[in-house]
Amino acid sequence: MELKERHFFCIAGFSVSIGFTETGRNGMHLLTSLPTFQTDSPTGEPLLELVVDDTLKPVKGRDKIRNFDTGNGDTIVYLLPDGGYQFIIRDIMGRDCCLLVSNKDFSHCQCALNGDLGMRSFGLNDALMLAFAFAASFHDTVLIHASCVRHGGRAYPFVAKSGTGKSTHVSLWLKYIEGCDLLNDDNPIIRIRDGKPIVYGSPWSGKTPCYRDTEAPLGAITRIDRAPSNSIEQLKGVQAFASLLPCCSTMKWDTDIYRNVCDTVTRIIETSSIFTLHCLPDEEAARLCHATLTKS
């Protein structure tokens, strides 16, 4: 197929290529969070090549695996005869926004977009995030659902169930702990490099437009647990693993990807501290957490 446009990006140190077969309804205007990561000098083979082609049709002979709720809509997953995958990405209104087809390791993907500008932007961004997370899993990397603050040259991701207060707690650090800045508010990336976990900003940051091409060594990871008083405990072994794994983007039904993510999570907990903060949404909680994490 002939590409009208091709763009390169550097995300968490990986080269990513996105091509468009037509530039009327589709193009870089759909990816408003990507320009910060764009590069004119890609290095090495791309981790992921995604081609946007609205003539793409669903693959026949597929087997439906499951539906899953992304929080912003539904995604239907199919296994293809060649071991690759097909996704139907729907928005919160149940509208089909994107058809995504990938090979088994997500290094080569195609997608077709549908609907108005908002639907196309949503579909393409979700497709890119899914494809990146699964492709990167083969390279000691996880996309983690967390809000992440940086302090003293280290990154501190906070994880929790949606609505529990991870962004609220990060906002308390930004307010009360001098020298903090927000690295990402929803989907930072953790990559093992030279045996050590590094946290990167990403083009996906939920409702907060924090799309930063920056990085910092991982300081510690903390799970937020609402409680009537403030206390903090360090987790070890199985507890730490069980606390972190559900926050990582993966596919349990894919043996290779799930094993990759589990291996990366194991390496993270072997080299970093994992905590649970039982807390109120107040200044004392932020100061207790900061004092504990920066000593770990």
Order of alpha helices (4+ residues) and beta strands (2+ residues): beta-beta-beta-beta-beta-beta-beta-beta-beta-alpha-beta-beta-beta-alpha-beta-beta-beta-beta-beta-beta-alpha-alpha-beta-alpha
